[in-house]
Amino acid sequence: MNDILARRARRATVGIALSAALVAGIAPATAIAAETSSPTGAAVSQTSATSGNSGAPQTEDAAAAKEKAYAAMQEALKNLEAAKDAASPEKLAEIDDDIAAFQEIYDMVVTEAAKRREPLPAMQANVDAAQAKYDEAHNRTSGLQAELDKALEALGDEEPSTAIKEHIKQLRSEIMAAERREKSYEDDLHSYQRRLESQEKQVQHFESEAEEAKAHIDEDIAKRNALLGDLEKAQAAYDDACKAYEEAKAAADKATSPEITKPTETTPPSGSTQPAEATPPVASPATGKDALPSSTKQANSSSGKQANTTAGKLANTGDTAPSAIALAGIAAMGLGITATATRRIKNSK
């Protein structure tokens, strides 16, 4: 309630000060500036305190976000250093050396496997030919043995003739020769088969070596790519963490820095009118002395009433604002000058 009365008193004082300034010859702009240049300190302090209290949580949140972003950036840097150490040029060079060594082995064994594979068709053909000869010899032996068995069965218990004896003897001789031939072809067949099997085993060995070398190469290549991929991911994560930290730092700096605002211009209260510029006193044709216009006399009269009322309100409210006291003093001085001018006018009459 006191604040409301004080503001009303100050508005009233402005009018008194203007009227008094007109009489005393003081520029109206000076009186207006004296009043408008004194803002209420309580309102400013209250606004500042309110702004500070509302900004404190935001400042704390921004600072916490900055610390969190900084910790994330440090963790990303740690991961990046570990990835760089794992994918160091020395370690990558070792992997590349292993790849080159296994690649050399792979090329060599693949070449050897190809060489060992070349004679396989011919060797298989030799086996097939030996198998055919053996089969033929075996069939020959079997045929002669069957013929002998048939001749002996035909004799029965009879004494064989000389011709039959010679025929049986010849069959047994041919069977023995056929068996020896069959045995020879069988040996040749087994020899060709062993050679073919040995050649095929060599081919399989070199092919197995090639597969093993290829597996080592693929493993080393995958390891190298994984290390480089981890390094690329760690670098990207660190870049993102740095960007996030810069943004959090900028937000924290903005939250902690005081905002500089342009002061607003003071405007006169609504409904009030700017007083017209004071005019110099007009000389009286009758007395030759300075005389005040009638409008000035009315302003002085109303200003005296307002000064008394305002002084009473200030005394009751206890408002000790410097602007109000100064304007009240100007108003009192204006009243004194007005009274003196009035007495002079009466005496001249």
Secondary structure, 3 states (H helix, E strand, C coil): CHHHHHHHHHHHHHHHHHHHHHHHCCCHHHHHHHHHCCCCHHHHHHHHHHHHHHHHHHHHHHHHHHHHHHHHHHHHHHHHHHHHHHCCHHHHHHHHHHHHHHHHHHHHHHHHHHHHHCCHHHHHHHHHHHHHHHHHHHHHHHHHHHHHHHHHHHHCCCCCCHHHHHHHHHHHHHHHHHHHHHHHHHHHHHHHHHHHHHHHHHHHHHHHHHHHHHHHHHHHHHHHHHHHHHHHHHHHHHHHHHHHHHHHHHHHHHHHCCCCCCCCCCCCCCCCCCCCCCCCCEECCCCCCEECCHHHHHHHHHHHHHHHHHHHHHHHHCCCCHHHHHHHHHHHHHHHHHHHHHHHHHHHC
